[in-house]
Amino acid sequence: MWRLIFLGIIIYLLIAAFKRGMLTKKQDDLNVKKGAPASEKKIETMVKCAACDVHLPRSEAYLVNGDFYCSKLHIPK
Ligand SMILES: [Zn+2]
């Protein structure tokens, strides 16, 4: 008789541990999603090279006479 009760307690503990493990995993997933929001990534304005129509970030473009260029080679002399 005691064996059955002991077995029942072990099964109960296993189920409880399993459920807790599932909850912890779910919470971790949520934390990961909250920790890395997509909006945190800075979205930079893209500009088009006036010579070759290549799009590139504004910070990497050369601005000459109101036109953007992807490289110094494309800036008209
Ligand atoms: Zn270009």
N, CA, C, O and the ligand as a Tripos MOL2 file, in Angstrom:
@<TRIPOS>MOLECULE
protein
  309   307    78     0     0
PROTEIN
NO_CHARGES

@<TRIPOS>ATOM
      1 N           0.8250   -1.2200    0.0000 N.3       1 MET1
      2 CA          0.0000    0.0000    0.0000 C.3       1 MET1
      3 C           0.8520    1.2590    0.0000 C.2       1 MET1
      4 O           0.5830    2.1910   -0.7580 O.2       1 MET1
      5 N           1.8700    1.2940    0.8390 N.am      2 TRP2
      6 CA          2.7570    2.4620    0.9050 C.3       2 TRP2
      7 C           3.4890    2.6830   -0.4210 C.2       2 TRP2
      8 O           3.8060    3.8080   -0.8080 O.2       2 TRP2
      9 N           3.7410    1.5660   -1.0930 N.am      3 ARG3
     10 CA          4.4210    1.6590   -2.3920 C.3       3 ARG3
     11 C           3.6220    2.5040   -3.3610 C.2       3 ARG3
     12 O           4.1760    3.3540   -4.0590 O.2       3 ARG3
     13 N           2.2940    2.2650   -3.4050 N.am      4 LEU4
     14 CA          1.4170    3.0000   -4.3270 C.3       4 LEU4
     15 C           1.4370    4.4930   -4.0240 C.2       4 LEU4
     16 O           1.5340    5.3190   -4.9320 O.2       4 LEU4
     17 N           1.3430    4.8350   -2.7240 N.am      5 ILE5
     18 CA          1.3550    6.2510   -2.3220 C.3       5 ILE5
     19 C           2.6900    6.8850   -2.7130 C.2       5 ILE5
     20 O           2.7450    7.9960   -3.2400 O.2       5 ILE5
     21 N           3.7670    6.1380   -2.4340 N.am      6 PHE6
     22 CA          5.1010    6.6390   -2.7790 C.3       6 PHE6
     23 C           5.2240    6.8700   -4.2780 C.2       6 PHE6
     24 O           5.7610    7.8790   -4.7340 O.2       6 PHE6
     25 N           4.7070    5.8970   -5.0290 N.am      7 LEU7
     26 CA          4.7430    6.0070   -6.4950 C.3       7 LEU7
     27 C           3.9270    7.2120   -6.9630 C.2       7 LEU7
     28 O           4.3380    7.9430   -7.8640 O.2       7 LEU7
     29 N           2.7470    7.4080   -6.3260 N.am      8 GLY8
     30 CA          1.8830    8.5400   -6.6720 C.3       8 GLY8
     31 C           2.5700    9.8720   -6.4160 C.2       8 GLY8
     32 O           2.4710   10.8010   -7.2180 O.2       8 GLY8
     33 N           3.2710    9.9540   -5.2800 N.am      9 ILE9
     34 CA          3.9890   11.1930   -4.9440 C.3       9 ILE9
     35 C           5.0830   11.4630   -5.9780 C.2       9 ILE9
     36 O           5.2740   12.6020   -6.4050 O.2       9 ILE9
     37 N           5.7960   10.4160   -6.3750 N.am     10 ILE10
     38 CA          6.8810   10.5810   -7.3580 C.3      10 ILE10
     39 C           6.3020   11.0610   -8.6910 C.2      10 ILE10
     40 O           6.8530   11.9610   -9.3250 O.2      10 ILE10
     41 N           5.1980   10.4600   -9.1070 N.am     11 ILE11
     42 CA          4.5670   10.8640  -10.3670 C.3      11 ILE11
     43 C           4.1040   12.3180  -10.2790 C.2      11 ILE11
     44 O           4.2920   13.0990  -11.2120 O.2      11 ILE11
     45 N           3.4950   12.6680   -9.1410 N.am     12 TYR12
     46 CA          3.0300   14.0500   -8.9400 C.3      12 TYR12
     47 C           4.1950   15.0320   -9.0340 C.2      12 TYR12
     48 O           4.0850   16.0740   -9.6800 O.2      12 TYR12
     49 N           5.3080   14.6970   -8.3890 N.am     13 LEU13
     50 CA          6.4790   15.5730   -8.4090 C.3      13 LEU13
     51 C           7.0350   15.7040   -9.8270 C.2      13 LEU13
     52 O           7.4500   16.7850  -10.2460 O.2      13 LEU13
     53 N           7.0360   14.5850  -10.5590 N.am     14 LEU14
     54 CA          7.5410   14.6180  -11.9340 C.3      14 LEU14
     55 C           6.6780   15.5380  -12.7970 C.2      14 LEU14
     56 O           7.1950   16.3400  -13.5750 O.2      14 LEU14
     57 N           5.3290   15.4100  -12.6470 N.am     15 ILE15
     58 CA          4.4200   16.2500  -13.4240 C.3      15 ILE15
     59 C           4.5970   17.7180  -13.0460 C.2      15 ILE15
     60 O           4.6100   18.5860  -13.9190 O.2      15 ILE15
     61 N           4.7320   18.0010  -11.7480 N.am     16 ALA16
     62 CA          4.9170   19.3720  -11.2740 C.3      16 ALA16
     63 C           6.2100   19.9540  -11.8360 C.2      16 ALA16
     64 O           6.2400   21.0960  -12.2950 O.2      16 ALA16
     65 N           7.2720   19.1610  -11.7960 N.am     17 ALA17
     66 CA          8.5640   19.6210  -12.3080 C.3      17 ALA17
     67 C           8.4700   19.8720  -13.8120 C.2      17 ALA17
     68 O           9.0060   20.8580  -14.3190 O.2      17 ALA17
     69 N           7.7900   18.9820  -14.5150 N.am     18 PHE18
     70 CA          7.6220   19.1220  -15.9660 C.3      18 PHE18
     71 C           6.8640   20.3990  -16.2990 C.2      18 PHE18
     72 O           7.2560   21.1550  -17.1880 O.2      18 PHE18
     73 N           5.7490   20.6340  -15.5570 N.am     19 LYS19
     74 CA          4.9610   21.8500  -15.7900 C.3      19 LYS19
     75 C           5.7710   23.1060  -15.5140 C.2      19 LYS19
     76 O           5.7050   24.0850  -16.2570 O.2      19 LYS19
     77 N           6.5420   23.0590  -14.4230 N.am     20 ARG20
     78 CA          7.3600   24.2260  -14.0780 C.3      20 ARG20
     79 C           8.4030   24.4790  -15.1770 C.2      20 ARG20
     80 O           8.6890   25.6190  -15.5430 O.2      20 ARG20
     81 N           8.9480   23.3930  -15.6770 N.am     21 GLY21
     82 CA          9.9320   23.5160  -16.7530 C.3      21 GLY21
     83 C           9.3260   24.1550  -17.9870 C.2      21 GLY21
     84 O           9.9610   24.9860  -18.6380 O.2      21 GLY21
     85 N           8.0940   23.7670  -18.3140 N.am     22 MET22
     86 CA          7.4030   24.3460  -19.4660 C.3      22 MET22
     87 C           7.1670   25.8390  -19.2670 C.2      22 MET22
     88 O           7.3890   26.6400  -20.1740 O.2      22 MET22
     89 N           6.7110   26.2040  -18.0590 N.am     23 LEU23
     90 CA          6.4380   27.6150  -17.7670 C.3      23 LEU23
     91 C           7.7100   28.4470  -17.8560 C.2      23 LEU23
     92 O           7.7190   29.5340  -18.4350 O.2      23 LEU23
     93 N           8.7740   27.9220  -17.2790 N.am     24 THR24
     94 CA         10.0440   28.6550  -17.3010 C.3      24 THR24
     95 C          10.5030   28.8680  -18.7400 C.2      24 THR24
     96 O          10.9970   29.9370  -19.0990 O.2      24 THR24
     97 N          10.3320   27.8350  -19.5500 N.am     25 LYS25
     98 CA         10.7520   27.9450  -20.9510 C.3      25 LYS25
     99 C           9.9360   29.0200  -21.6800 C.2      25 LYS25
    100 O          10.4800   29.8130  -22.4490 O.2      25 LYS25
    101 N           8.6210   29.0300  -21.4230 N.am     26 LYS26
    102 CA          7.7610   30.0290  -22.0530 C.3      26 LYS26
    103 C           8.1630   31.4410  -21.6310 C.2      26 LYS26
    104 O           8.2160   32.3600  -22.4490 O.2      26 LYS26
    105 N           8.4450   31.5910  -20.3310 N.am     27 GLN27
    106 CA          8.8400   32.9120  -19.8330 C.3      27 GLN27
    107 C          10.1550   33.3450  -20.4630 C.2      27 GLN27
    108 O          10.3410   34.5180  -20.7850 O.2      27 GLN27
    109 N          11.0570   32.4020  -20.6350 N.am     28 ASP28
    110 CA         12.3310   32.7370  -21.2610 C.3      28 ASP28
    111 C          12.1000   33.2130  -22.6950 C.2      28 ASP28
    112 O          12.7140   34.1810  -23.1430 O.2      28 ASP28
    113 N          11.2080   32.5210  -23.4090 N.am     29 ASP29
    114 CA         10.9140   32.9140  -24.7880 C.3      29 ASP29
    115 C          10.3740   34.3370  -24.8300 C.2      29 ASP29
    116 O          10.7590   35.1350  -25.6830 O.2      29 ASP29
    117 N           9.4610   34.6480  -23.8810 N.am     30 LEU30
    118 CA          8.8850   35.9830  -23.8380 C.3      30 LEU30
    119 C           9.9640   37.0230  -23.5560 C.2      30 LEU30
    120 O           9.9990   38.0860  -24.1750 O.2      30 LEU30
    121 N          10.8450   36.6930  -22.6070 N.am     31 ASN31
    122 CA         11.9040   37.6380  -22.2600 C.3      31 ASN31
    123 C          12.8210   37.8970  -23.4500 C.2      31 ASN31
    124 O          13.2670   39.0240  -23.6660 O.2      31 ASN31
    125 N          13.0970   36.8570  -24.2130 N.am     32 VAL32
    126 CA         13.9590   37.0260  -25.3830 C.3      32 VAL32
    127 C          13.2930   37.9650  -26.3830 C.2      32 VAL32
    128 O          13.9360   38.8390  -26.9640 O.2      32 VAL32
    129 N          11.9690   37.7620  -26.5720 N.am     33 LYS33
    130 CA         11.2500   38.6180  -27.5200 C.3      33 LYS33
    131 C          11.2080   40.0650  -27.0330 C.2      33 LYS33
    132 O          11.3420   41.0030  -27.8190 O.2      33 LYS33
    133 N          11.0150   40.2310  -25.6950 N.am     34 LYS34
    134 CA         10.9590   41.5900  -25.1550 C.3      34 LYS34
    135 C          12.3320   42.2400  -25.1670 C.2      34 LYS34
    136 O          12.4540   43.4480  -25.3710 O.2      34 LYS34
    137 N          13.3790   41.4240  -24.9440 N.am     35 GLY35
    138 CA         14.7260   41.9670  -24.8410 C.3      35 GLY35
    139 C          15.2670   42.4890  -26.1580 C.2      35 GLY35
    140 O          16.1420   43.3550  -26.1650 O.2      35 GLY35
    141 N          14.7630   41.9780  -27.2730 N.am     36 ALA36
    142 CA         15.2970   42.3980  -28.5670 C.3      36 ALA36
    143 C          14.1810   42.9170  -29.4700 C.2      36 ALA36
    144 O          13.7900   42.2350  -30.4180 O.2      36 ALA36
    145 N          13.6750   44.0930  -29.1950 N.am     37 PRO37
    146 CA         12.6240   44.6320  -30.0600 C.3      37 PRO37
    147 C          13.1710   45.0280  -31.4340 C.2      37 PRO37
    148 O          14.2950   45.5130  -31.5570 O.2      37 PRO37
    149 N          12.3570   44.8120  -32.4500 N.am     38 ALA38
    150 CA         12.8020   45.1010  -33.8130 C.3      38 ALA38
    151 C          12.9990   46.5920  -34.0160 C.2      38 ALA38
    152 O          13.8000   47.0190  -34.8480 O.2      38 ALA38
    153 N          12.2420   47.3960  -33.2300 N.am     39 SER39
    154 CA         12.3180   48.8390  -33.4200 C.3      39 SER39
    155 C          13.6310   49.4100  -32.9070 C.2      39 SER39
    156 O          13.9980   50.5420  -33.2240 O.2      39 SER39
    157 N          14.3430   48.5990  -32.0990 N.am     40 GLU40
    158 CA         15.6000   49.0830  -31.5490 C.3      40 GLU40
    159 C          16.6550   49.2470  -32.6470 C.2      40 GLU40
    160 O          17.5440   50.0930  -32.5520 O.2      40 GLU40
    161 N          16.5380   48.4380  -33.6690 N.am     41 LYS41
    162 CA         17.4630   48.5230  -34.7880 C.3      41 LYS41
    163 C          17.2100   49.8260  -35.5410 C.2      41 LYS41
    164 O          16.0960   50.0780  -35.9980 O.2      41 LYS41
    165 N          18.2180   50.6280  -35.6630 N.am     42 LYS42
    166 CA         18.0580   51.9370  -36.2870 C.3      42 LYS42
    167 C          17.8210   51.7680  -37.7910 C.2      42 LYS42
    168 O          18.6010   51.1370  -38.5040 O.2      42 LYS42
    169 N          16.7200   52.3550  -38.2350 N.am     43 ILE43
    170 CA         16.4060   52.3030  -39.6660 C.3      43 ILE43
    171 C          16.9720   53.5570  -40.3140 C.2      43 ILE43
    172 O          16.5890   54.6780  -39.9770 O.2      43 ILE43
    173 N          17.8750   53.3520  -41.2340 N.am     44 GLU44
    174 CA         18.5510   54.4740  -41.8670 C.3      44 GLU44
    175 C          17.9110   54.7970  -43.2210 C.2      44 GLU44
    176 O          17.4470   53.9060  -43.9310 O.2      44 GLU44
    177 N          17.8990   56.0450  -43.5500 N.am     45 THR45
    178 CA         17.3440   56.4760  -44.8210 C.3      45 THR45
    179 C          18.2280   55.9640  -45.9600 C.2      45 THR45
    180 O          19.4530   56.0810  -45.9230 O.2      45 THR45
    181 N          17.5730   55.3980  -46.9650 N.am     46 MET46
    182 CA         18.3080   54.9110  -48.1200 C.3      46 MET46
    183 C          18.2620   55.9630  -49.2130 C.2      46 MET46
    184 O          17.2260   56.5810  -49.4560 O.2      46 MET46
    185 N          19.3790   56.1530  -49.8570 N.am     47 VAL47
    186 CA         19.4430   57.1130  -50.9550 C.3      47 VAL47
    187 C          19.9430   56.3960  -52.2060 C.2      47 VAL47
    188 O          20.5380   55.3210  -52.1340 O.2      47 VAL47
    189 N          19.6840   57.0190  -53.3500 N.am     48 LYS48
    190 CA         20.0460   56.3940  -54.6330 C.3      48 LYS48
    191 C          21.2070   57.1420  -55.2660 C.2      48 LYS48
    192 O          21.2310   58.3720  -55.3070 O.2      48 LYS48
    193 N          22.1460   56.3880  -55.7460 N.am     49 CYS49
    194 CA         23.2760   56.9850  -56.4410 C.3      49 CYS49
    195 C          22.7850   57.6040  -57.7550 C.2      49 CYS49
    196 O          22.0840   56.9550  -58.5310 O.2      49 CYS49
    197 N          23.1600   58.8590  -57.9920 N.am     50 ALA50
    198 CA         22.7110   59.5590  -59.1890 C.3      50 ALA50
    199 C          23.3730   59.0080  -60.4460 C.2      50 ALA50
    200 O          22.8770   59.2260  -61.5510 O.2      50 ALA50
    201 N          24.4780   58.3030  -60.2910 N.am     51 ALA51
    202 CA         25.2080   57.7960  -61.4550 C.3      51 ALA51
    203 C          24.7810   56.3730  -61.8230 C.2      51 ALA51
    204 O          24.5470   56.0940  -62.9990 O.2      51 ALA51
    205 N          24.6750   55.4670  -60.8450 N.am     52 CYS52
    206 CA         24.4220   54.0550  -61.1720 C.3      52 CYS52
    207 C          23.1170   53.5310  -60.5660 C.2      52 CYS52
    208 O          22.8270   52.3410  -60.6900 O.2      52 CYS52
    209 N          22.3250   54.3860  -59.9170 N.am     53 ASP53
    210 CA         21.0260   54.0100  -59.3360 C.3      53 ASP53
    211 C          21.1210   52.9750  -58.2150 C.2      53 ASP53
    212 O          20.1140   52.3630  -57.8600 O.2      53 ASP53
    213 N          22.2850   52.7730  -57.6640 N.am     54 VAL54
    214 CA         22.4370   51.8490  -56.5340 C.3      54 VAL54
    215 C          21.9160   52.5300  -55.2710 C.2      54 VAL54
    216 O          22.1850   53.7070  -55.0260 O.2      54 VAL54
    217 N          21.1570   51.7600  -54.4640 N.am     55 HIS55
    218 CA         20.6610   52.2990  -53.1980 C.3      55 HIS55
    219 C          21.6520   51.9810  -52.0840 C.2      55 HIS55
    220 O          22.1800   50.8720  -52.0020 O.2      55 HIS55
    221 N          21.8940   52.9670  -51.2340 N.am     56 LEU56
    222 CA         22.8260   52.7750  -50.1310 C.3      56 LEU56
    223 C          22.4010   53.6570  -48.9590 C.2      56 LEU56
    224 O          21.6750   54.6330  -49.1470 O.2      56 LEU56
    225 N          22.8540   53.3140  -47.7450 N.am     57 PRO57
    226 CA         22.4970   54.1330  -46.5760 C.3      57 PRO57
    227 C          23.0100   55.5600  -46.7280 C.2      57 PRO57
    228 O          24.0660   55.8150  -47.3080 O.2      57 PRO57
    229 N          22.2270   56.4670  -46.1890 N.am     58 ARG58
    230 CA         22.5500   57.9000  -46.2840 C.3      58 ARG58
    231 C          23.9510   58.1940  -45.7410 C.2      58 ARG58
    232 O          24.6750   59.0180  -46.3000 O.2      58 ARG58
    233 N          24.3360   57.5130  -44.6390 N.am     59 SER59
    234 CA         25.6210   57.7930  -43.9930 C.3      59 SER59
    235 C          26.8070   57.3600  -44.8530 C.2      59 SER59
    236 O          27.9240   57.8420  -44.6640 O.2      59 SER59
    237 N          26.5560   56.4340  -45.8140 N.am     60 GLU60
    238 CA         27.6580   55.9410  -46.6460 C.3      60 GLU60
    239 C          27.7010   56.6360  -47.9970 C.2      60 GLU60
    240 O          28.6010   56.3930  -48.8010 O.2      60 GLU60
    241 N          26.7200   57.5070  -48.2450 N.am     61 ALA61
    242 CA         26.6470   58.1520  -49.5500 C.3      61 ALA61
    243 C          27.4090   59.4780  -49.5510 C.2      61 ALA61
    244 O          27.5740   60.1220  -48.5150 O.2      61 ALA61
    245 N          27.8580   59.8590  -50.7220 N.am     62 TYR62
    246 CA         28.5180   61.1570  -50.8960 C.3      62 TYR62
    247 C          27.4890   62.1300  -51.4470 C.2      62 TYR62
    248 O          26.8220   61.8410  -52.4410 O.2      62 TYR62
    249 N          27.3590   63.2770  -50.8050 N.am     63 LEU63
    250 CA         26.4030   64.2960  -51.2440 C.3      63 LEU63
    251 C          27.1700   65.4030  -51.9690 C.2      63 LEU63
    252 O          27.9630   66.1350  -51.3770 O.2      63 LEU63
    253 N          26.9030   65.4940  -53.2660 N.am     64 VAL64
    254 CA         27.5850   66.4970  -54.0800 C.3      64 VAL64
    255 C          26.5420   67.2590  -54.8690 C.2      64 VAL64
    256 O          25.8010   66.6700  -55.6560 O.2      64 VAL64
    257 N          26.4780   68.5750  -54.6620 N.am     65 ASN65
    258 CA         25.5420   69.4540  -55.3700 C.3      65 ASN65
    259 C          24.0980   68.9400  -55.2970 C.2      65 ASN65
    260 O          23.3650   69.0240  -56.2820 O.2      65 ASN65
    261 N          23.6850   68.4090  -54.1370 N.am     66 GLY66
    262 CA         22.3160   67.9650  -53.9510 C.3      66 GLY66
    263 C          22.0370   66.5570  -54.4600 C.2      66 GLY66
    264 O          20.9190   66.0650  -54.3100 O.2      66 GLY66
    265 N          23.0330   65.8930  -55.0620 N.am     67 ASP67
    266 CA         22.8670   64.5200  -55.5400 C.3      67 ASP67
    267 C          23.7210   63.5730  -54.6980 C.2      67 ASP67
    268 O          24.8100   63.9180  -54.2410 O.2      67 ASP67
    269 N          23.1700   62.3400  -54.5080 N.am     68 PHE68
    270 CA         23.9060   61.3340  -53.7480 C.3      68 PHE68
    271 C          24.6790   60.4320  -54.6960 C.2      68 PHE68
    272 O          24.2140   60.1110  -55.7900 O.2      68 PHE68
    273 N          25.8700   60.0290  -54.2570 N.am     69 TYR69
    274 CA         26.6840   59.1110  -55.0510 C.3      69 TYR69
    275 C          27.2080   57.9990  -54.1570 C.2      69 TYR69
    276 O          27.5070   58.2180  -52.9830 O.2      69 TYR69
    277 N          27.3180   56.7910  -54.7290 N.am     70 CYS70
    278 CA         27.7090   55.6420  -53.9240 C.3      70 CYS70
    279 C          29.2110   55.6060  -53.6900 C.2      70 CYS70
    280 O          29.6670   55.0430  -52.6950 O.2      70 CYS70
    281 N          29.9810   56.1950  -54.5870 N.am     71 SER71
    282 CA         31.4370   56.1990  -54.4110 C.3      71 SER71
    283 C          32.0100   57.4490  -55.0540 C.2      71 SER71
    284 O          31.3480   58.1330  -55.8340 O.2      71 SER71
    285 N          33.2380   57.7240  -54.7100 N.am     72 LYS72
    286 CA         33.8930   58.9190  -55.2630 C.3      72 LYS72
    287 C          34.0440   58.8030  -56.7740 C.2      72 LYS72
    288 O          34.0780   59.8130  -57.4770 O.2      72 LYS72
    289 N          34.1320   57.5900  -57.2660 N.am     73 LEU73
    290 CA         34.3200   57.3630  -58.7140 C.3      73 LEU73
    291 C          33.1000   57.8550  -59.5050 C.2      73 LEU73
    292 O          33.2200   58.2560  -60.6630 O.2      73 LEU73
    293 N          31.9080   57.8180  -58.8530 N.am     74 HIS74
    294 CA         30.6810   58.1920  -59.5670 C.3      74 HIS74
    295 C          30.3800   59.6840  -59.4810 C.2      74 HIS74
    296 O          29.4410   60.1630  -60.1150 O.2      74 HIS74
    297 N          31.1560   60.4070  -58.7160 N.am     75 ILE75
    298 CA         30.9330   61.8640  -58.6250 C.3      75 ILE75
    299 C          31.4920   62.5080  -59.8970 C.2      75 ILE75
    300 O          32.6770   62.3660  -60.1970 O.2      75 ILE75
    301 N          30.6460   63.2110  -60.6350 N.am     76 PRO76
    302 CA         31.1280   63.8310  -61.8810 C.3      76 PRO76
    303 C          32.1320   64.9420  -61.5650 C.2      76 PRO76
    304 O          31.9920   65.6870  -60.5950 O.2      76 PRO76
    305 N          33.1460   65.0210  -62.4250 N.am     77 LYS77
    306 CA         34.1800   66.0220  -62.1970 C.3      77 LYS77
    307 C          33.8650   67.3220  -62.9430 C.2      77 LYS77
    308 O          34.6330   68.2810  -62.8650 O.2      77 LYS77
    309 ZN         27.0570   54.8150  -58.0720 Zn       78 ZN78
@<TRIPOS>BOND
     1     1     2 1
     2     2     3 1
     3     3     4 2
     4     3     5 am
     5     5     6 1
     6     6     7 1
     7     7     8 2
     8     7     9 am
     9     9    10 1
    10    10    11 1
    11    11    12 2
    12    11    13 am
    13    13    14 1
    14    14    15 1
    15    15    16 2
    16    15    17 am
    17    17    18 1
    18    18    19 1
    19    19    20 2
    20    19    21 am
    21    21    22 1
    22    22    23 1
    23    23    24 2
    24    23    25 am
    25    25    26 1
    26    26    27 1
    27    27    28 2
    28    27    29 am
    29    29    30 1
    30    30    31 1
    31    31    32 2
    32    31    33 am
    33    33    34 1
    34    34    35 1
    35    35    36 2
    36    35    37 am
    37    37    38 1
    38    38    39 1
    39    39    40 2
    40    39    41 am
    41    41    42 1
    42    42    43 1
    43    43    44 2
    44    43    45 am
    45    45    46 1
    46    46    47 1
    47    47    48 2
    48    47    49 am
    49    49    50 1
    50    50    51 1
    51    51    52 2
    52    51    53 am
    53    53    54 1
    54    54    55 1
    55    55    56 2
    56    55    57 am
    57    57    58 1
    58    58    59 1
    59    59    60 2
    60    59    61 am
    61    61    62 1
    62    62    63 1
    63    63    64 2
    64    63    65 am
    65    65    66 1
    66    66    67 1
    67    67    68 2
    68    67    69 am
    69    69    70 1
    70    70    71 1
    71    71    72 2
    72    71    73 am
    73    73    74 1
    74    74    75 1
    75    75    76 2
    76    75    77 am
    77    77    78 1
    78    78    79 1
    79    79    80 2
    80    79    81 am
    81    81    82 1
    82    82    83 1
    83    83    84 2
    84    83    85 am
    85    85    86 1
    86    86    87 1
    87    87    88 2
    88    87    89 am
    89    89    90 1
    90    90    91 1
    91    91    92 2
    92    91    93 am
    93    93    94 1
    94    94    95 1
    95    95    96 2
    96    95    97 am
    97    97    98 1
    98    98    99 1
    99    99   100 2
   100    99   101 am
   101   101   102 1
   102   102   103 1
   103   103   104 2
   104   103   105 am
   105   105   106 1
   106   106   107 1
   107   107   108 2
   108   107   109 am
   109   109   110 1
   110   110   111 1
   111   111   112 2
   112   111   113 am
   113   113   114 1
   114   114   115 1
   115   115   116 2
   116   115   117 am
   117   117   118 1
   118   118   119 1
   119   119   120 2
   120   119   121 am
   121   121   122 1
   122   122   123 1
   123   123   124 2
   124   123   125 am
   125   125   126 1
   126   126   127 1
   127   127   128 2
   128   127   129 am
   129   129   130 1
   130   130   131 1
   131   131   132 2
   132   131   133 am
   133   133   134 1
   134   134   135 1
   135   135   136 2
   136   135   137 am
   137   137   138 1
   138   138   139 1
   139   139   140 2
   140   139   141 am
   141   141   142 1
   142   142   143 1
   143   143   144 2
   144   143   145 am
   145   145   146 1
   146   146   147 1
   147   147   148 2
   148   147   149 am
   149   149   150 1
   150   150   151 1
   151   151   152 2
   152   151   153 am
   153   153   154 1
   154   154   155 1
   155   155   156 2
   156   155   157 am
   157   157   158 1
   158   158   159 1
   159   159   160 2
   160   159   161 am
   161   161   162 1
   162   162   163 1
   163   163   164 2
   164   163   165 am
   165   165   166 1
   166   166   167 1
   167   167   168 2
   168   167   169 am
   169   169   170 1
   170   170   171 1
   171   171   172 2
   172   171   173 am
   173   173   174 1
   174   174   175 1
   175   175   176 2
   176   175   177 am
   177   177   178 1
   178   178   179 1
   179   179   180 2
   180   179   181 am
   181   181   182 1
   182   182   183 1
   183   183   184 2
   184   183   185 am
   185   185   186 1
   186   186   187 1
   187   187   188 2
   188   187   189 am
   189   189   190 1
   190   190   191 1
   191   191   192 2
   192   191   193 am
   193   193   194 1
   194   194   195 1
   195   195   196 2
   196   195   197 am
   197   197   198 1
   198   198   199 1
   199   199   200 2
   200   199   201 am
   201   201   202 1
   202   202   203 1
   203   203   204 2
   204   203   205 am
   205   205   206 1
   206   206   207 1
   207   207   208 2
   208   207   209 am
   209   209   210 1
   210   210   211 1
   211   211   212 2
   212   211   213 am
   213   213   214 1
   214   214   215 1
   215   215   216 2
   216   215   217 am
   217   217   218 1
   218   218   219 1
   219   219   220 2
   220   219   221 am
   221   221   222 1
   222   222   223 1
   223   223   224 2
   224   223   225 am
   225   225   226 1
   226   226   227 1
   227   227   228 2
   228   227   229 am
   229   229   230 1
   230   230   231 1
   231   231   232 2
   232   231   233 am
   233   233   234 1
   234   234   235 1
   235   235   236 2
   236   235   237 am
   237   237   238 1
   238   238   239 1
   239   239   240 2
   240   239   241 am
   241   241   242 1
   242   242   243 1
   243   243   244 2
   244   243   245 am
   245   245   246 1
   246   246   247 1
   247   247   248 2
   248   247   249 am
   249   249   250 1
   250   250   251 1
   251   251   252 2
   252   251   253 am
   253   253   254 1
   254   254   255 1
   255   255   256 2
   256   255   257 am
   257   257   258 1
   258   258   259 1
   259   259   260 2
   260   259   261 am
   261   261   262 1
   262   262   263 1
   263   263   264 2
   264   263   265 am
   265   265   266 1
   266   266   267 1
   267   267   268 2
   268   267   269 am
   269   269   270 1
   270   270   271 1
   271   271   272 2
   272   271   273 am
   273   273   274 1
   274   274   275 1
   275   275   276 2
   276   275   277 am
   277   277   278 1
   278   278   279 1
   279   279   280 2
   280   279   281 am
   281   281   282 1
   282   282   283 1
   283   283   284 2
   284   283   285 am
   285   285   286 1
   286   286   287 1
   287   287   288 2
   288   287   289 am
   289   289   290 1
   290   290   291 1
   291   291   292 2
   292   291   293 am
   293   293   294 1
   294   294   295 1
   295   295   296 2
   296   295   297 am
   297   297   298 1
   298   298   299 1
   299   299   300 2
   300   299   301 am
   301   301   302 1
   302   302   303 1
   303   303   304 2
   304   303   305 am
   305   305   306 1
   306   306   307 1
   307   307   308 2
@<TRIPOS>SUBSTRUCTURE
     1 MET1         2 RESIDUE 1 A MET
     2 TRP2         6 RESIDUE 1 A TRP
     3 ARG3        10 RESIDUE 1 A ARG
     4 LEU4        14 RESIDUE 1 A LEU
     5 ILE5        18 RESIDUE 1 A ILE
     6 PHE6        22 RESIDUE 1 A PHE
     7 LEU7        26 RESIDUE 1 A LEU
     8 GLY8        30 RESIDUE 1 A GLY
     9 ILE9        34 RESIDUE 1 A ILE
    10 ILE10       38 RESIDUE 1 A ILE
    11 ILE11       42 RESIDUE 1 A ILE
    12 TYR12       46 RESIDUE 1 A TYR
    13 LEU13       50 RESIDUE 1 A LEU
    14 LEU14       54 RESIDUE 1 A LEU
    15 ILE15       58 RESIDUE 1 A ILE
    16 ALA16       62 RESIDUE 1 A ALA
    17 ALA17       66 RESIDUE 1 A ALA
    18 PHE18       70 RESIDUE 1 A PHE
    19 LYS19       74 RESIDUE 1 A LYS
    20 ARG20       78 RESIDUE 1 A ARG
    21 GLY21       82 RESIDUE 1 A GLY
    22 MET22       86 RESIDUE 1 A MET
    23 LEU23       90 RESIDUE 1 A LEU
    24 THR24       94 RESIDUE 1 A THR
    25 LYS25       98 RESIDUE 1 A LYS
    26 LYS26      102 RESIDUE 1 A LYS
    27 GLN27      106 RESIDUE 1 A GLN
    28 ASP28      110 RESIDUE 1 A ASP
    29 ASP29      114 RESIDUE 1 A ASP
    30 LEU30      118 RESIDUE 1 A LEU
    31 ASN31      122 RESIDUE 1 A ASN
    32 VAL32      126 RESIDUE 1 A VAL
    33 LYS33      130 RESIDUE 1 A LYS
    34 LYS34      134 RESIDUE 1 A LYS
    35 GLY35      138 RESIDUE 1 A GLY
    36 ALA36      142 RESIDUE 1 A ALA
    37 PRO37      146 RESIDUE 1 A PRO
    38 ALA38      150 RESIDUE 1 A ALA
    39 SER39      154 RESIDUE 1 A SER
    40 GLU40      158 RESIDUE 1 A GLU
    41 LYS41      162 RESIDUE 1 A LYS
    42 LYS42      166 RESIDUE 1 A LYS
    43 ILE43      170 RESIDUE 1 A ILE
    44 GLU44      174 RESIDUE 1 A GLU
    45 THR45      178 RESIDUE 1 A THR
    46 MET46      182 RESIDUE 1 A MET
    47 VAL47      186 RESIDUE 1 A VAL
    48 LYS48      190 RESIDUE 1 A LYS
    49 CYS49      194 RESIDUE 1 A CYS
    50 ALA50      198 RESIDUE 1 A ALA
    51 ALA51      202 RESIDUE 1 A ALA
    52 CYS52      206 RESIDUE 1 A CYS
    53 ASP53      210 RESIDUE 1 A ASP
    54 VAL54      214 RESIDUE 1 A VAL
    55 HIS55      218 RESIDUE 1 A HIS
    56 LEU56      222 RESIDUE 1 A LEU
    57 PRO57      226 RESIDUE 1 A PRO
    58 ARG58      230 RESIDUE 1 A ARG
    59 SER59      234 RESIDUE 1 A SER
    60 GLU60      238 RESIDUE 1 A GLU
    61 ALA61      242 RESIDUE 1 A ALA
    62 TYR62      246 RESIDUE 1 A TYR
    63 LEU63      250 RESIDUE 1 A LEU
    64 VAL64      254 RESIDUE 1 A VAL
    65 ASN65      258 RESIDUE 1 A ASN
    66 GLY66      262 RESIDUE 1 A GLY
    67 ASP67      266 RESIDUE 1 A ASP
    68 PHE68      270 RESIDUE 1 A PHE
    69 TYR69      274 RESIDUE 1 A TYR
    70 CYS70      278 RESIDUE 1 A CYS
    71 SER71      282 RESIDUE 1 A SER
    72 LYS72      286 RESIDUE 1 A LYS
    73 LEU73      290 RESIDUE 1 A LEU
    74 HIS74      294 RESIDUE 1 A HIS
    75 ILE75      298 RESIDUE 1 A ILE
    76 PRO76      302 RESIDUE 1 A PRO
    77 LYS77      306 RESIDUE 1 A LYS
    78 ZN78       309 GROUP 0 **** ****
